[in-house]
Structures are given as structure tokens and as C-alpha cells.
Amino acid sequence: MSNQQSNTPRLRLILKSIHIWIGLIAGALISVLSLTGSVIVFRNEIAQATALRRAAAANGSGSAGLDDVARQVTSARVDARIRHVRLPARPGDPFIVQADFGGKQQRLVCDASNGQVLATLQSGWIDWMIDLHRNVLAGKSGRKAVGGVGIVLFTLAATGLLLWLAGPRNWKSWILVRAQGSSRRFHFELHRAAGLWSCGLFALVSFTGIGMAYPDTYRQALQWMTGQPAAGRAPRVAKTAARRLHPLDEYLRIGRDAMPDGVPVELRLPDAGKGPVDLRLWRAGDLAPDGNHVYLDPSTAKVLAVSRAADQPLAVRAFSALAPIHYGEFGGLASKILWSVLGLVPAVLFSTGIVSWWRPAKRKSQRTVREQIRTEDLTLAGR
């Protein structure tokens, strides 16, 4: 028992050193990624709000089909090739079309009443923030670096929780932030309380972020643990001489019939005629907003496969859940607000951690550090 007690200060000293130095070295970058994450969880809502403002001016009557939208898009430029069509979520909402114009992709807002192109959806600043959050503006190599930051954040959450567990574990520390007394104590208690409340969510968000940065590694691990494939595959399309597309409304009608309990969300057309047409749908109880697929042959509109998220192997469902969990795409607006607030916490932890750690005087000796830890333990125990 005495041996265990003597090892506790040493363990806390090790955990505290790891926690402090990792936080000081990587805290600024973690704060930037978290703050950008707070914004981009609303990326779809921002795009939808912008599109609705454009559509409100038209205020037309009637209901346009996908072929009406396609005619309006291609009438402006003959070389336009439609890639994706985001379907209206509610009556009166516009279509959002992603089209390729001579190698340059644009998103267009189209009137739901007649398919008329209302505007080009400009979202340069949000796209920049998405790139900063996912890739630190450095492409594929940046994505790997972001995965490393996720590992660091996961380590910080784990060591912070272990540091608290290795001490007296006074439950008042979850809410005790005293404004009276020294500035250092206030920042330390704010840092501790914010960290304890958020460490579980940080571990979850960082874990899912690591999986998105290293997808092949995660898939291999899931396949090894479950013995099942961890990636779904779109069906192959037979090679034919003609690769003409059927009317888009035909794809939508046949896809709806193939999955009557699904709500169509987006229609994706094959790139250069390669691959199937992909109608994505949402079903009640789904975690992802578009995790179900009806694949159709582009030339014949024949249903090639129907893929329901709930019917996929466990490994596929686990991997598919990474992005919805990471971006709070479950539970509606409430979960996104919670995730957005969570993204503000690392900046608070970084600033309060620096204030708690900083000493303009000489570096303290190991004995002084141990005495400080013992004092903090006694304070937490309420003695």
C-alpha cells in the first residue's frame, strides 16, 4: 500500500509532463483546427441559407423536374456536364447542381418551380476553412499531418483524464472555478473543469478524425477485428458502345421505386460515363444523411444494386459512421451546436494552460514540482 502511494506522485509527475509539453507544442495548431471545425459543422446550413436567399427572389409557382434543371444548366453552356444534383429538402427549396464547365466545377442554385439557374453559389471562404481544417492547406500530406494532430488531441484528453484519476478525485473539481484568489488558480481551475467536461467528446472527435485521415489503416484494423470487409463497393457497369444517359427524372423514379422507404437526397452521375448512376437516400434511423444507395445503369436505367446502410457489415457501418460523428451530422441542429461549442474549448484550454504553466522566474526544481503537485492534491481533497 505504501509502495503504491509512493508511486502516485511519480505517475502524476510523468502524466503532467506529457500533458503540459504536448499541449504547449501542439496547442496552437489544435486550437486553429478546432475553431475551423466549429464553423464547418454548419457548412451545409450555410450553403442552404445562401441558396434560399437566392431562390426567395424568384418566388415562382409550379414544380420543376430534374430534366428541367438539366435543360436550364446546359442551355447556358453547351459544354456543361452535370455531376451532382442536390434535391430540395422541403417544398420551395432550390436545387443545388454541381456542374463541370470546361474542367472548372461550379455549384449552381436552380429554382424549384422551373429549374432556372438563379446564381452561382459562392462559398470560397467556407471551402478555404474546410481545406484548412482537413488538410492545413497542404493537400494529401497535410491530411496526414492533421491525423497526427488528432493523435495528439486524443493523447491530451487521455492524459488529462488520467492525471485527474491519479489524484484525490474531488468531484467538486468538475464545477469549482473560484474567481477569488490568484489569477493562476482561476485559470488552472477553469482549465481543469473545461477539460474534464470535454475530454470524452474530444476523445471521440479526435478518434474519428484520425480514422478519416488514415482510412486505409482504419479499414484494415476493422477488417482484422471483425473478419468482414470494411468498404462497400459500387457495382460495375457493363461496357457498351453507347453511353448515353437516360432522362434524369427516370433515374429518380426508378430509384424511388427500388427503395420506397427512402427519401432521395442527391443524384450523382458517372464521370465520363464510367460507373453507375448513384441515387442517395435517407431512411429513418440513419446516422448519415445520405448513407443508402440505389445504383442504376446509365444506359438502361436498370437497377444494378440496392444498398441500405442498416444491412451493411459491421465494419462498413463503423467506418461510415466516422464522418457523421466527427461533424455532428446526427441528432439534428442540437448536436451541431454542441459540436460547435466543443470546438471553442481547445482555445480556452490552450490559453488557460499557458497562464497556469508560465513562470517568468527560473525553472523550478523537481522537488518544487513535487511539492506543487502535493499542494494541488491537498487543495482538490478540500483539506
Summary of the structure (lengths in Angstrom):
residues: 383
radius of gyration: 26.3
end to end distance: 21.8
largest distance: 83.6
contacts: 1142
relative contact order: 0.13
helix: 57%
strand: 13%
